[in-house]
Amino acid sequence: DSELLDDLNQLEYYQKKHPKSLGKEWLIDTFIPILEKSEIPVKDKIRTVYEHIAQQTTSALNLKKQSTSLFTGGGVYNKFLLNLIKQKTNSEIIIPDEEIIEFKEAIIFALLGILKIENEINCLASVTGAKRDSSGGIIHIP
């Protein structure tokens, strides 16, 4: 649905400079109300959201002129979405082994924990938008 797609693509979030993050609150307060306002069938809303995600993803890849891009997480199992993205970018999409896809979060949190134990920075202001880099988290030893 071109009208819904235009509404989604014109969200202020996409004009913001980095660092930026999408939280559950943004989804509930901003994204979902746009979907609820549309009166098209649910299957058409879903297809439009797929198109929106593919357009925004490839827009970012093409803007950065990425020759290769690493994709991980559960979304890599969504062949339809991946094919839409591949059709819209020249970036080579690299998908790691299933173990990395499935355990990425555990691996990342283990790294954050090691950095915390070593009293090293594990939270970068350039990524999160925080005022300064920090070492976040608490280590509990039984």
N, CA, C and O atoms as CSV, one atom per row, in Angstrom:
chain,resi,resn,atom,element,x,y,z
A,1,ASP,N,N,0.853,-1.165,0.000
A,1,ASP,CA,C,0.000,0.000,0.000
A,1,ASP,C,C,0.904,1.234,0.000
A,1,ASP,O,O,1.599,1.500,0.981
A,2,SER,N,N,0.891,1.975,-1.087
A,2,SER,CA,C,1.828,3.093,-1.236
A,2,SER,C,C,1.590,4.193,-0.197
A,2,SER,O,O,2.546,4.831,0.244
A,3,GLU,N,N,0.338,4.427,0.201
A,3,GLU,CA,C,0.066,5.460,1.202
A,3,GLU,C,C,0.659,5.081,2.557
A,3,GLU,O,O,1.315,5.899,3.202
A,4,LEU,N,N,0.429,3.848,2.983
A,4,LEU,CA,C,0.995,3.378,4.250
A,4,LEU,C,C,2.521,3.372,4.174
A,4,LEU,O,O,3.193,3.773,5.123
A,5,LEU,N,N,3.057,2.924,3.063
A,5,LEU,CA,C,4.509,2.887,2.897
A,5,LEU,C,C,5.102,4.296,3.002
A,5,LEU,O,O,6.130,4.491,3.650
A,6,ASP,N,N,4.470,5.252,2.378
A,6,ASP,CA,C,4.939,6.643,2.471
A,6,ASP,C,C,4.897,7.145,3.911
A,6,ASP,O,O,5.836,7.792,4.373
A,7,ASP,N,N,3.807,6.848,4.621
A,7,ASP,CA,C,3.693,7.268,6.028
A,7,ASP,C,C,4.822,6.679,6.869
A,7,ASP,O,O,5.416,7.374,7.694
A,8,LEU,N,N,5.114,5.404,6.659
A,8,LEU,CA,C,6.182,4.748,7.431
A,8,LEU,C,C,7.551,5.311,7.061
A,8,LEU,O,O,8.375,5.574,7.938
A,9,ASN,N,N,7.790,5.494,5.779
A,9,ASN,CA,C,9.098,5.986,5.332
A,9,ASN,C,C,9.350,7.439,5.719
A,9,ASN,O,O,10.499,7.882,5.727
A,10,GLN,N,N,8.302,8.183,6.036
A,10,GLN,CA,C,8.461,9.584,6.413
A,10,GLN,C,C,8.583,9.799,7.918
A,10,GLN,O,O,8.584,10.939,8.383
A,11,LEU,N,N,8.684,8.723,8.675
A,11,LEU,CA,C,8.843,8.858,10.119
A,11,LEU,C,C,10.089,9.681,10.441
A,11,LEU,O,O,11.138,9.517,9.819
A,12,GLU,N,N,9.953,10.553,11.409
A,12,GLU,CA,C,11.033,11.456,11.810
A,12,GLU,C,C,12.306,10.690,12.191
A,12,GLU,O,O,13.413,11.191,11.993
A,13,TYR,N,N,12.154,9.509,12.724
A,13,TYR,CA,C,13.299,8.701,13.164
A,13,TYR,C,C,14.356,8.574,12.067
A,13,TYR,O,O,15.554,8.632,12.345
A,14,TYR,N,N,13.917,8.403,10.840
A,14,TYR,CA,C,14.855,8.156,9.743
A,14,TYR,C,C,15.660,9.386,9.361
A,14,TYR,O,O,16.665,9.266,8.659
A,15,GLN,N,N,15.245,10.560,9.803
A,15,GLN,CA,C,15.990,11.789,9.529
A,15,GLN,C,C,17.007,12.088,10.645
A,15,GLN,O,O,17.910,12.903,10.459
A,16,LYS,N,N,16.857,11.432,11.792
A,16,LYS,CA,C,17.757,11.684,12.918
A,16,LYS,C,C,19.167,11.197,12.606
A,16,LYS,O,O,19.368,10.232,11.868
A,17,LYS,N,N,20.134,11.894,13.190
A,17,LYS,CA,C,21.529,11.490,13.041
A,17,LYS,C,C,21.857,10.429,14.090
A,17,LYS,O,O,21.180,10.314,15.111
A,18,HIS,N,N,22.896,9.669,13.822
A,18,HIS,CA,C,23.364,8.652,14.760
A,18,HIS,C,C,24.096,9.334,15.904
A,18,HIS,O,O,24.597,10.443,15.720
A,19,PRO,N,N,24.176,8.730,17.057
A,19,PRO,CA,C,23.600,7.441,17.420
A,19,PRO,C,C,22.100,7.554,17.675
A,19,PRO,O,O,21.600,8.576,18.145
A,20,LYS,N,N,21.417,6.489,17.356
A,20,LYS,CA,C,19.982,6.421,17.628
A,20,LYS,C,C,19.618,4.959,17.829
A,20,LYS,O,O,20.345,4.056,17.415
A,21,SER,N,N,18.499,4.748,18.462
A,21,SER,CA,C,18.090,3.389,18.780
A,21,SER,C,C,16.578,3.279,18.683
A,21,SER,O,O,15.852,4.243,18.927
A,22,LEU,N,N,16.124,2.103,18.327
A,22,LEU,CA,C,14.685,1.826,18.293
A,22,LEU,C,C,14.332,0.998,19.521
A,22,LEU,O,O,14.847,-0.105,19.708
A,23,GLY,N,N,13.460,1.532,20.343
A,23,GLY,CA,C,13.018,0.815,21.521
A,23,GLY,C,C,11.568,0.391,21.383
A,23,GLY,O,O,10.859,0.824,20.474
A,24,LYS,N,N,11.147,-0.450,22.286
A,24,LYS,CA,C,9.764,-0.929,22.312
A,24,LYS,C,C,8.783,0.242,22.409
A,24,LYS,O,O,7.710,0.225,21.807
A,25,GLU,N,N,9.174,1.254,23.176
A,25,GLU,CA,C,8.298,2.412,23.372
A,25,GLU,C,C,8.037,3.134,22.048
A,25,GLU,O,O,6.914,3.560,21.776
A,26,TRP,N,N,9.082,3.268,21.232
A,26,TRP,CA,C,8.928,3.916,19.924
A,26,TRP,C,C,7.978,3.109,19.051
A,26,TRP,O,O,7.126,3.664,18.357
A,27,LEU,N,N,8.134,1.809,19.095
A,27,LEU,CA,C,7.269,0.933,18.311
A,27,LEU,C,C,5.809,1.113,18.736
A,27,LEU,O,O,4.926,1.247,17.889
A,28,ILE,N,N,5.563,1.116,20.036
A,28,ILE,CA,C,4.206,1.228,20.564
A,28,ILE,C,C,3.631,2.633,20.339
A,28,ILE,O,O,2.473,2.778,19.948
A,29,ASP,N,N,4.440,3.654,20.586
A,29,ASP,CA,C,3.937,5.036,20.523
A,29,ASP,C,C,3.894,5.626,19.121
A,29,ASP,O,O,3.081,6.510,18.849
A,30,THR,N,N,4.755,5.152,18.230
A,30,THR,CA,C,4.891,5.798,16.926
A,30,THR,C,C,4.534,4.883,15.759
A,30,THR,O,O,3.714,5.244,14.914
A,31,PHE,N,N,5.141,3.713,15.710
A,31,PHE,CA,C,5.014,2.840,14.535
A,31,PHE,C,C,3.632,2.169,14.461
A,31,PHE,O,O,2.957,2.233,13.434
A,32,ILE,N,N,3.231,1.537,15.547
A,32,ILE,CA,C,1.963,0.795,15.546
A,32,ILE,C,C,0.757,1.695,15.294
A,32,ILE,O,O,-0.147,1.284,14.567
A,33,PRO,N,N,0.695,2.903,15.859
A,33,PRO,CA,C,-0.448,3.769,15.548
A,33,PRO,C,C,-0.616,4.056,14.044
A,33,PRO,O,O,-1.739,4.200,13.561
A,34,ILE,N,N,0.478,4.134,13.326
A,34,ILE,CA,C,0.377,4.337,11.877
A,34,ILE,C,C,-0.269,3.123,11.217
A,34,ILE,O,O,-1.101,3.263,10.321
A,35,LEU,N,N,0.118,1.936,11.666
A,35,LEU,CA,C,-0.491,0.715,11.123
A,35,LEU,C,C,-1.970,0.631,11.473
A,35,LEU,O,O,-2.797,0.258,10.641
A,36,GLU,N,N,-2.292,0.985,12.719
A,36,GLU,CA,C,-3.686,0.912,13.165
A,36,GLU,C,C,-4.571,1.912,12.431
A,36,GLU,O,O,-5.757,1.651,12.230
A,37,LYS,N,N,-4.018,3.043,12.031
A,37,LYS,CA,C,-4.773,4.061,11.319
A,37,LYS,C,C,-5.167,3.586,9.909
A,37,LYS,O,O,-6.214,3.968,9.386
A,38,SER,N,N,-4.326,2.761,9.314
A,38,SER,CA,C,-4.586,2.268,7.964
A,38,SER,C,C,-5.748,1.275,7.994
A,38,SER,O,O,-5.847,0.450,8.902
A,39,GLU,N,N,-6.611,1.362,7.004
A,39,GLU,CA,C,-7.790,0.496,6.953
A,39,GLU,C,C,-7.642,-0.652,5.951
A,39,GLU,O,O,-8.622,-1.331,5.645
A,40,ILE,N,N,-6.452,-0.870,5.448
A,40,ILE,CA,C,-6.239,-1.966,4.494
A,40,ILE,C,C,-6.224,-3.302,5.241
A,40,ILE,O,O,-6.041,-3.319,6.459
A,41,PRO,N,N,-6.410,-4.415,4.538
A,41,PRO,CA,C,-6.372,-5.728,5.196
A,41,PRO,C,C,-5.023,-5.987,5.874
A,41,PRO,O,O,-3.991,-5.479,5.437
A,42,VAL,N,N,-5.048,-6.778,6.940
A,42,VAL,CA,C,-3.850,-7.072,7.723
A,42,VAL,C,C,-2.752,-7.648,6.837
A,42,VAL,O,O,-1.588,-7.275,6.988
A,43,LYS,N,N,-3.093,-8.548,5.915
A,43,LYS,CA,C,-2.058,-9.152,5.063
A,43,LYS,C,C,-1.357,-8.082,4.221
A,43,LYS,O,O,-0.163,-8.198,3.947
A,44,ASP,N,N,-2.085,-7.046,3.811
A,44,ASP,CA,C,-1.476,-5.964,3.045
A,44,ASP,C,C,-0.613,-5.067,3.936
A,44,ASP,O,O,0.409,-4.543,3.493
A,45,LYS,N,N,-1.028,-4.896,5.185
A,45,LYS,CA,C,-0.202,-4.140,6.132
A,45,LYS,C,C,1.133,-4.863,6.347
A,45,LYS,O,O,2.199,-4.247,6.343
A,46,ILE,N,N,1.048,-6.172,6.532
A,46,ILE,CA,C,2.269,-6.959,6.769
A,46,ILE,C,C,3.200,-6.861,5.569
A,46,ILE,O,O,4.405,-6.661,5.725
A,47,ARG,N,N,2.643,-7.002,4.381
A,47,ARG,CA,C,3.474,-6.920,3.164
A,47,ARG,C,C,4.089,-5.533,3.027
A,47,ARG,O,O,5.233,-5.402,2.592
A,48,THR,N,N,3.346,-4.510,3.391
A,48,THR,CA,C,3.858,-3.138,3.322
A,48,THR,C,C,4.975,-2.938,4.331
A,48,THR,O,O,5.964,-2.269,4.029
A,49,VAL,N,N,4.840,-3.501,5.520
A,49,VAL,CA,C,5.903,-3.398,6.529
A,49,VAL,C,C,7.159,-4.107,6.033
A,49,VAL,O,O,8.268,-3.615,6.243
A,50,TYR,N,N,7.002,-5.246,5.384
A,50,TYR,CA,C,8.165,-5.928,4.789
A,50,TYR,C,C,8.882,-4.996,3.813
A,50,TYR,O,O,10.106,-4.865,3.850
A,51,GLU,N,N,8.119,-4.362,2.957
A,51,GLU,CA,C,8.697,-3.452,1.969
A,51,GLU,C,C,9.396,-2.289,2.663
A,51,GLU,O,O,10.486,-1.880,2.263
A,52,HIS,N,N,8.763,-1.762,3.701
A,52,HIS,CA,C,9.336,-0.655,4.473
A,52,HIS,C,C,10.674,-1.059,5.093
A,52,HIS,O,O,11.657,-0.326,4.978
A,53,ILE,N,N,10.716,-2.205,5.740
A,53,ILE,CA,C,11.956,-2.678,6.373
A,53,ILE,C,C,13.049,-2.852,5.321
A,53,ILE,O,O,14.190,-2.443,5.535
A,54,ALA,N,N,12.704,-3.452,4.200
A,54,ALA,CA,C,13.685,-3.661,3.130
A,54,ALA,C,C,14.193,-2.323,2.591
A,54,ALA,O,O,15.392,-2.161,2.367
A,55,GLN,N,N,13.295,-1.376,2.384
A,55,GLN,CA,C,13.706,-0.072,1.862
A,55,GLN,C,C,14.615,0.661,2.839
A,55,GLN,O,O,15.639,1.217,2.441
A,56,GLN,N,N,14.243,0.665,4.118
A,56,GLN,CA,C,15.055,1.384,5.097
A,56,GLN,C,C,16.419,0.711,5.301
A,56,GLN,O,O,17.434,1.392,5.449
A,57,THR,N,N,16.436,-0.599,5.307
A,57,THR,CA,C,17.696,-1.334,5.470
A,57,THR,C,C,18.619,-1.059,4.297
A,57,THR,O,O,19.791,-0.734,4.485
A,58,THR,N,N,18.097,-1.187,3.095
A,58,THR,CA,C,18.950,-0.992,1.923
A,58,THR,C,C,19.320,0.469,1.728
A,58,THR,O,O,20.383,0.767,1.183
A,59,SER,N,N,18.474,1.371,2.156
A,59,SER,CA,C,18.820,2.784,2.092
A,59,SER,C,C,20.065,3.057,2.932
A,59,SER,O,O,20.966,3.776,2.501
A,60,ALA,N,N,20.110,2.483,4.126
A,60,ALA,CA,C,21.272,2.650,5.006
A,60,ALA,C,C,22.508,1.981,4.404
A,60,ALA,O,O,23.598,2.553,4.436
A,61,LEU,N,N,22.348,0.792,3.864
A,61,LEU,CA,C,23.487,0.088,3.251
A,61,LEU,C,C,24.020,0.856,2.047
A,61,LEU,O,O,25.230,1.024,1.896
A,62,ASN,N,N,23.127,1.315,1.204
A,62,ASN,CA,C,23.538,2.014,-0.013
A,62,ASN,C,C,24.137,3.378,0.295
A,62,ASN,O,O,25.050,3.826,-0.398
A,63,LEU,N,N,23.627,4.043,1.335
A,63,LEU,CA,C,24.163,5.337,1.740
A,63,LEU,C,C,25.616,5.207,2.187
A,63,LEU,O,O,26.456,6.051,1.875
A,64,LYS,N,N,25.892,4.137,2.918
A,64,LYS,CA,C,27.250,3.894,3.416
A,64,LYS,C,C,28.131,3.211,2.369
A,64,LYS,O,O,29.328,3.017,2.578
A,65,LYS,N,N,27.521,2.853,1.246
A,65,LYS,CA,C,28.242,2.169,0.166
A,65,LYS,C,C,28.938,0.912,0.685
A,65,LYS,O,O,30.094,0.640,0.363
A,66,GLN,N,N,28.201,0.155,1.497
A,66,GLN,CA,C,28.739,-1.081,2.058
A,66,GLN,C,C,28.900,-2.113,0.940
A,66,GLN,O,O,27.940,-2.398,0.225
A,67,SER,N,N,30.098,-2.673,0.783
A,67,SER,CA,C,30.277,-3.727,-0.212
A,67,SER,C,C,29.860,-5.071,0.357
A,67,SER,O,O,29.415,-5.953,-0.377
A,68,THR,N,N,30.006,-5.226,1.675
A,68,THR,CA,C,29.531,-6.438,2.344
A,68,THR,C,C,28.826,-6.034,3.628
A,68,THR,O,O,29.164,-5.023,4.242
A,69,SER,N,N,27.842,-6.833,4.028
A,69,SER,CA,C,27.080,-6.558,5.246
A,69,SER,C,C,26.797,-7.866,5.958
A,69,SER,O,O,26.332,-8.827,5.346
A,70,LEU,N,N,27.081,-7.901,7.263
A,70,LEU,CA,C,26.840,-9.074,8.090
A,70,LEU,C,C,25.436,-8.991,8.667
A,70,LEU,O,O,25.098,-8.022,9.347
A,71,PHE,N,N,24.626,-9.992,8.402
A,71,PHE,CA,C,23.268,-10.060,8.932
A,71,PHE,C,C,23.210,-11.203,9.931
A,71,PHE,O,O,23.640,-12.316,9.629
A,72,THR,N,N,22.673,-10.931,11.135
A,72,THR,CA,C,22.517,-11.974,12.146
A,72,THR,C,C,21.162,-11.822,12.813
A,72,THR,O,O,20.398,-10.914,12.488
A,73,GLY,N,N,20.870,-12.710,13.741
A,73,GLY,CA,C,19.593,-12.669,14.445
A,73,GLY,C,C,18.536,-13.471,13.715
A,73,GLY,O,O,18.753,-13.954,12.604
A,74,GLY,N,N,17.396,-13.604,14.355
A,74,GLY,CA,C,16.308,-14.413,13.823
A,74,GLY,C,C,15.803,-13.975,12.463
A,74,GLY,O,O,15.268,-14.788,11.708
A,75,GLY,N,N,15.965,-12.701,12.142
A,75,GLY,CA,C,15.504,-12.200,10.856
A,75,GLY,C,C,16.163,-12.864,9.662
A,75,GLY,O,O,15.597,-12.870,8.569
A,76,VAL,N,N,17.356,-13.425,9.853
A,76,VAL,CA,C,18.034,-14.071,8.722
A,76,VAL,C,C,17.311,-15.330,8.264
A,76,VAL,O,O,17.551,-15.823,7.162
A,77,TYR,N,N,16.431,-15.848,9.104
A,77,TYR,CA,C,15.637,-17.017,8.698
A,77,TYR,C,C,14.436,-16.616,7.850
A,77,TYR,O,O,13.742,-17.476,7.308
A,78,ASN,N,N,14.190,-15.331,7.734
A,78,ASN,CA,C,13.064,-14.831,6.952
A,78,ASN,C,C,13.536,-14.636,5.508
A,78,ASN,O,O,13.998,-13.561,5.127
A,79,LYS,N,N,13.407,-15.696,4.725
A,79,LYS,CA,C,13.902,-15.693,3.344
A,79,LYS,C,C,13.233,-14.621,2.498
A,79,LYS,O,O,13.881,-14.014,1.645
A,80,PHE,N,N,11.946,-14.380,2.721
A,80,PHE,CA,C,11.230,-13.375,1.941
A,80,PHE,C,C,11.841,-11.995,2.155
A,80,PHE,O,O,12.118,-11.275,1.196
A,81,LEU,N,N,12.049,-11.631,3.417
A,81,LEU,CA,C,12.641,-10.335,3.732
A,81,LEU,C,C,14.066,-10.232,3.184
A,81,LEU,O,O,14.437,-9.212,2.602
A,82,LEU,N,N,14.852,-11.275,3.368
A,82,LEU,CA,C,16.223,-11.241,2.856
A,82,LEU,C,C,16.259,-11.083,1.341
A,82,LEU,O,O,17.108,-10.364,0.814
A,83,ASN,N,N,15.355,-11.741,0.644
A,83,ASN,CA,C,15.307,-11.599,-0.812
A,83,ASN,C,C,14.932,-10.183,-1.218
A,83,ASN,O,O,15.489,-9.652,-2.178
A,84,LEU,N,N,13.996,-9.560,-0.504
A,84,LEU,CA,C,13.647,-8.162,-0.791
A,84,LEU,C,C,14.874,-7.263,-0.618
A,84,LEU,O,O,15.136,-6.389,-1.445
A,85,ILE,N,N,15.611,-7.488,0.455
A,85,ILE,CA,C,16.806,-6.680,0.723
A,85,ILE,C,C,17.848,-6.911,-0.360
A,85,ILE,O,O,18.440,-5.958,-0.866
A,86,LYS,N,N,18.072,-8.162,-0.715
A,86,LYS,CA,C,19.068,-8.481,-1.745
A,86,LYS,C,C,18.713,-7.844,-3.088
A,86,LYS,O,O,19.603,-7.440,-3.836
A,87,GLN,N,N,17.428,-7.753,-3.395
A,87,GLN,CA,C,16.995,-7.148,-4.662
A,87,GLN,C,C,17.277,-5.647,-4.709
A,87,GLN,O,O,17.391,-5.072,-5.791
A,88,LYS,N,N,17.390,-5.010,-3.540
A,88,LYS,CA,C,17.479,-3.554,-3.480
A,88,LYS,C,C,18.876,-3.025,-3.172
A,88,LYS,O,O,19.063,-1.812,-3.082
A,89,THR,N,N,19.855,-3.904,-3.010
A,89,THR,CA,C,21.201,-3.429,-2.667
A,89,THR,C,C,22.253,-4.169,-3.482
A,89,THR,O,O,22.039,-5.293,-3.936
A,90,ASN,N,N,23.387,-3.513,-3.653
A,90,ASN,CA,C,24.539,-4.168,-4.278
A,90,ASN,C,C,25.458,-4.766,-3.226
A,90,ASN,O,O,26.426,-5.450,-3.557
A,91,SER,N,N,25.156,-4.509,-1.957
A,91,SER,CA,C,25.970,-5.031,-0.863
A,91,SER,C,C,25.824,-6.551,-0.795
A,91,SER,O,O,24.717,-7.086,-0.867
A,92,GLU,N,N,26.958,-7.234,-0.655
A,92,GLU,CA,C,26.917,-8.683,-0.478
A,92,GLU,C,C,26.431,-8.970,0.945
A,92,GLU,O,O,27.007,-8.477,1.915
A,93,ILE,N,N,25.385,-9.757,1.060
A,93,ILE,CA,C,24.827,-10.102,2.368
A,93,ILE,C,C,25.524,-11.362,2.878
A,93,ILE,O,O,25.488,-12.408,2.230
A,94,ILE,N,N,26.153,-11.249,4.038
A,94,ILE,CA,C,26.844,-12.382,4.643
A,94,ILE,C,C,26.039,-12.834,5.849
A,94,ILE,O,O,25.701,-12.032,6.719
A,95,ILE,N,N,25.737,-14.122,5.892
A,95,ILE,CA,C,25.002,-14.704,7.013
A,95,ILE,C,C,25.922,-15.720,7.692
A,95,ILE,O,O,26.369,-16.675,7.056
A,96,PRO,N,N,26.204,-15.517,8.977
A,96,PRO,CA,C,27.132,-16.426,9.671
A,96,PRO,C,C,26.509,-17.792,9.931
A,96,PRO,O,O,25.343,-18.039,9.625
A,97,ASP,N,N,27.324,-18.665,10.506
A,97,ASP,CA,C,26.845,-19.998,10.873
A,97,ASP,C,C,25.684,-19.904,11.863
A,97,ASP,O,O,25.533,-18.915,12.579
A,98,GLU,N,N,24.880,-20.945,11.882
A,98,GLU,CA,C,23.696,-20.975,12.746
A,98,GLU,C,C,24.054,-20.786,14.220
A,98,GLU,O,O,23.290,-20.166,14.960
A,99,GLU,N,N,25.197,-21.307,14.655
A,99,GLU,CA,C,25.590,-21.154,16.064
A,99,GLU,C,C,25.730,-19.676,16.435
A,99,GLU,O,O,25.316,-19.265,17.519
A,100,ILE,N,N,26.304,-18.895,15.553
A,100,ILE,CA,C,26.461,-17.460,15.840
A,100,ILE,C,C,25.103,-16.784,15.832
A,100,ILE,O,O,24.813,-15.955,16.693
A,101,ILE,N,N,24.265,-17.136,14.857
A,101,ILE,CA,C,22.924,-16.553,14.784
A,101,ILE,C,C,22.165,-16.837,16.074
A,101,ILE,O,O,21.567,-15.933,16.659
A,102,GLU,N,N,22.188,-18.076,16.513
A,102,GLU,CA,C,21.401,-18.499,17.676
A,102,GLU,C,C,21.973,-18.006,19.003
A,102,GLU,O,O,21.225,-17.758,19.949
A,103,PHE,N,N,23.283,-17.866,19.074
A,103,PHE,CA,C,23.901,-17.557,20.358
A,103,PHE,C,C,24.567,-16.190,20.389
A,103,PHE,O,O,25.354,-15.902,21.291
A,104,LYS,N,N,24.260,-15.349,19.409
A,104,LYS,CA,C,24.880,-14.022,19.310
A,104,LYS,C,C,24.678,-13.228,20.600
A,104,LYS,O,O,25.628,-12.648,21.126
A,105,GLU,N,N,23.473,-13.200,21.102
A,105,GLU,CA,C,23.203,-12.408,22.299
A,105,GLU,C,C,24.003,-12.931,23.487
A,105,GLU,O,O,24.549,-12.145,24.262
A,106,ALA,N,N,24.076,-14.244,23.635
A,106,ALA,CA,C,24.849,-14.823,24.737
A,106,ALA,C,C,26.328,-14.488,24.585
A,106,ALA,O,O,26.999,-14.173,25.568
A,107,ILE,N,N,26.836,-14.554,23.362
A,107,ILE,CA,C,28.236,-14.226,23.104
A,107,ILE,C,C,28.512,-12.756,23.449
A,107,ILE,O,O,29.516,-12.438,24.087
A,108,ILE,N,N,27.623,-11.880,23.024
A,108,ILE,CA,C,27.807,-10.447,23.282
A,108,ILE,C,C,27.761,-10.154,24.780
A,108,ILE,O,O,28.579,-9.386,25.286
A,109,PHE,N,N,26.802,-10.763,25.498
A,109,PHE,CA,C,26.715,-10.516,26.938
A,109,PHE,C,C,27.910,-11.100,27.678
A,109,PHE,O,O,28.335,-10.547,28.691
A,110,ALA,N,N,28.458,-12.209,27.188
A,110,ALA,CA,C,29.676,-12.750,27.787
A,110,ALA,C,C,30.822,-11.758,27.617
A,110,ALA,O,O,31.587,-11.525,28.553
A,111,LEU,N,N,30.942,-11.177,26.434
A,111,LEU,CA,C,31.980,-10.174,26.190
A,111,LEU,C,C,31.775,-8.960,27.091
A,111,LEU,O,O,32.734,-8.462,27.682
A,112,LEU,N,N,30.533,-8.477,27.202
A,112,LEU,CA,C,30.258,-7.341,28.087
A,112,LEU,C,C,30.638,-7.661,29.528
A,112,LEU,O,O,31.176,-6.812,30.238
A,113,GLY,N,N,30.353,-8.900,29.960
A,113,GLY,CA,C,30.705,-9.328,31.319
A,113,GLY,C,C,32.198,-9.363,31.545
A,113,GLY,O,O,32.685,-8.932,32.590
A,114,ILE,N,N,32.929,-9.876,30.565
A,114,ILE,CA,C,34.396,-9.912,30.680
A,114,ILE,C,C,34.954,-8.488,30.759
A,114,ILE,O,O,35.836,-8.202,31.569
A,115,LEU,N,N,34.434,-7.606,29.915
A,115,LEU,CA,C,34.880,-6.212,29.962
A,115,LEU,C,C,34.577,-5.592,31.323
A,115,LEU,O,O,35.388,-4.829,31.847
A,116,LYS,N,N,33.418,-5.911,31.901
A,116,LYS,CA,C,33.055,-5.386,33.229
A,116,LYS,C,C,34.017,-5.910,34.293
A,116,LYS,O,O,34.501,-5.150,35.132
A,117,ILE,N,N,34.291,-7.214,34.252
A,117,ILE,CA,C,35.218,-7.809,35.219
A,117,ILE,C,C,36.590,-7.146,35.126
A,117,ILE,O,O,37.253,-6.928,36.140
A,118,GLU,N,N,37.004,-6.833,33.913
A,118,GLU,CA,C,38.308,-6.192,33.684
A,118,GLU,C,C,38.244,-4.673,33.892
A,118,GLU,O,O,39.238,-3.975,33.695
A,119,ASN,N,N,37.071,-4.166,34.292
A,119,ASN,CA,C,36.846,-2.734,34.490
A,119,ASN,C,C,37.141,-1.920,33.227
A,119,ASN,O,O,37.658,-0.805,33.291
A,120,GLU,N,N,36.800,-2.505,32.091
A,120,GLU,CA,C,36.963,-1.853,30.793
A,120,GLU,C,C,35.620,-1.273,30.351
A,120,GLU,O,O,34.566,-1.696,30.827
A,121,ILE,N,N,35.666,-0.318,29.452
A,121,ILE,CA,C,34.443,0.273,28.898
A,121,ILE,C,C,33.679,-0.787,28.105
A,121,ILE,O,O,34.250,-1.483,27.266
A,122,ASN,N,N,32.375,-0.897,28.387
A,122,ASN,CA,C,31.542,-1.835,27.642
A,122,ASN,C,C,30.286,-1.171,27.079
A,122,ASN,O,O,29.411,-1.843,26.534
A,123,CYS,N,N,30.207,0.130,27.214
A,123,CYS,CA,C,29.064,0.891,26.706
A,123,CYS,C,C,29.600,2.177,26.070
A,123,CYS,O,O,30.072,3.076,26.767
A,124,LEU,N,N,29.519,2.251,24.739
A,124,LEU,CA,C,30.091,3.384,24.018
A,124,LEU,C,C,29.049,4.472,23.772
A,124,LEU,O,O,27.970,4.201,23.246
A,125,ALA,N,N,29.374,5.681,24.150
A,125,ALA,CA,C,28.471,6.818,23.939
A,125,ALA,C,C,28.189,7.016,22.454
A,125,ALA,O,O,27.097,7.448,22.083
A,126,SER,N,N,29.161,6.704,21.607
A,126,SER,CA,C,28.977,6.884,20.163
A,126,SER,C,C,27.928,5.938,19.597
A,126,SER,O,O,27.391,6.179,18.515
A,127,VAL,N,N,27.637,4.868,20.320
A,127,VAL,CA,C,26.634,3.896,19.876
A,127,VAL,C,C,25.288,4.155,20.544
A,127,VAL,O,O,24.242,4.091,19.898
A,128,THR,N,N,25.322,4.450,21.845
A,128,THR,CA,C,24.079,4.560,22.612
A,128,THR,C,C,23.512,5.963,22.704
A,128,THR,O,O,22.330,6.142,22.998
A,129,GLY,N,N,24.355,6.965,22.453
A,129,GLY,CA,C,23.905,8.342,22.615
A,129,GLY,C,C,24.049,8.834,24.050
A,129,GLY,O,O,23.620,9.944,24.367
A,130,ALA,N,N,24.648,8.020,24.925
A,130,ALA,CA,C,24.879,8.439,26.310
A,130,ALA,C,C,25.869,9.606,26.329
A,130,ALA,O,O,26.536,9.881,25.332
A,131,LYS,N,N,25.956,10.280,27.459
A,131,LYS,CA,C,26.846,11.444,27.569
A,131,LYS,C,C,28.317,11.042,27.553
A,131,LYS,O,O,29.167,11.827,27.133
A,132,ARG,N,N,28.628,9.821,28.009
A,132,ARG,CA,C,30.020,9.379,28.034
A,132,ARG,C,C,30.097,7.857,27.962
A,132,ARG,O,O,29.117,7.160,28.228
A,133,ASP,N,N,31.256,7.361,27.605
A,133,ASP,CA,C,31.487,5.922,27.627
A,133,ASP,C,C,31.436,5.455,29.089
A,133,ASP,O,O,31.741,6.220,30.004
A,134,SER,N,N,31.051,4.201,29.293
A,134,SER,CA,C,30.990,3.713,30.669
A,134,SER,C,C,31.186,2.204,30.708
A,134,SER,O,O,31.250,1.537,29.676
A,135,SER,N,N,31.278,1.691,31.920
A,135,SER,CA,C,31.343,0.256,32.152
A,135,SER,C,C,30.081,-0.098,32.913
A,135,SER,O,O,30.014,0.068,34.131
A,136,GLY,N,N,29.085,-0.584,32.199
A,136,GLY,CA,C,27.795,-0.860,32.800
A,136,GLY,C,C,27.644,-2.301,33.256
A,136,GLY,O,O,28.349,-3.196,32.790
A,137,GLY,N,N,26.731,-2.503,34.157
A,137,GLY,CA,C,26.419,-3.841,34.630
A,137,GLY,C,C,26.932,-4.094,36.029
A,137,GLY,O,O,27.720,-3.326,36.581
A,138,ILE,N,N,26.461,-5.198,36.584
A,138,ILE,CA,C,26.876,-5.619,37.927
A,138,ILE,C,C,27.245,-7.090,37.861
A,138,ILE,O,O,26.528,-7.887,37.256
A,139,ILE,N,N,28.355,-7.451,38.478
A,139,ILE,CA,C,28.789,-8.832,38.520
A,139,ILE,C,C,28.367,-9.424,39.878
A,139,ILE,O,O,28.754,-8.910,40.927
A,140,HIS,N,N,27.587,-10.487,39.853
A,140,HIS,CA,C,27.156,-11.173,41.074
A,140,HIS,C,C,27.895,-12.495,41.160
A,140,HIS,O,O,27.784,-13.340,40.272
A,141,ILE,N,N,28.647,-12.666,42.230
A,141,ILE,CA,C,29.394,-13.916,42.427
A,141,ILE,C,C,28.745,-14.634,43.614
A,141,ILE,O,O,28.703,-14.095,44.720
A,142,PRO,N,N,28.237,-15.860,43.382
A,142,PRO,CA,C,27.557,-16.581,44.478
A,142,PRO,C,C,28.520,-17.014,45.571
A,142,PRO,O,O,28.104,-17.626,46.554
